């Protein structure tokens, strides 16, 4: 049986835990990762949950939010770095979780810098940008604020486009 290890990283409230539950197919009372709709941080420690889907064993690692709302920066980065211990066979994907509709600010740039320090070149080598909160895209299309997803990408600052380029538009 094949195995894939996925690490989810991003800021608090961006949807990492919900994404992990979706990947694992675990919802409601059976959810793997707790989350809060209130914007406060629920994930305090890196944790791994696994599921077999078809003939693939998925290991999904949820991490605390970069720039966590409830913790000191160094503590959070230390906790995120512990995720490496949960994947002794390496990582197949690092999901950079970003909510759709949010402007990529200096704070996001700083967060990516912290993650680059923790993961080194693996951040971009295995990185995939995942946009959560897709319902906001649907709303923007209905309100005729956007016609195409690329309009949103084009409206972002150069550093964000640089991140997309470094992950090869994944």
MOLIN-V166008 format. One record per residue. D_FIRST is the distance of its C-alpha to the first C-alpha in Angstrom with 2 decimals. Layout:
# MOLIN-V166008
d_first = <D_FIRST D_FIRST>
This chain:
# MOLIN-V166008
d_first = <0.00 3.81 6.61 10.14 13.29 16.36 19.86 22.67 26.21 29.62 32.86 33.58 33.70 31.74 29.02 26.09 25.46 25.84 23.48 20.80 21.45 21.24 17.85 16.51 18.62 20.75 24.48 27.75 27.81 24.00 23.80 21.79 24.35 28.12 30.35 34.05 35.89 38.83 37.71 37.59 34.66 32.43 29.65 31.30 28.41 25.04 22.44 18.69 17.07 13.47 12.16 9.27 10.39 9.36 5.66 5.88 6.96 10.46 12.87 16.34 19.36 22.80 25.79 29.53 31.56 33.15 36.87 36.17 39.08 39.40 38.77 40.23 38.55 37.86 36.31 33.93 32.92 32.37 30.09 28.09 27.79 26.22 23.05 22.22 22.00 19.24 16.94 17.24 14.59 16.55 16.66 15.26 18.03 21.31 22.71 26.51 27.60 31.09 32.97 34.53 38.31 38.73 40.75 39.10 41.64 42.45 40.56 37.31 38.08 38.59 35.30 33.41 35.44 34.37 30.67 31.27 32.87 29.89 27.06 29.11 28.05 24.43 25.92 26.76 24.22 21.32 23.69 23.65 26.72 26.12 29.30 29.53 32.50 32.25 34.88 37.41 36.74 37.43 40.61 41.74 41.37 43.30 45.98 46.10 45.50 42.64 42.00 38.86 36.21 37.46 40.77 39.17 37.50 40.86 42.65 40.70 42.13 41.35 39.14 36.66 36.64 36.12 32.96 31.65 32.58 30.86 27.50 28.25 29.00 25.47>
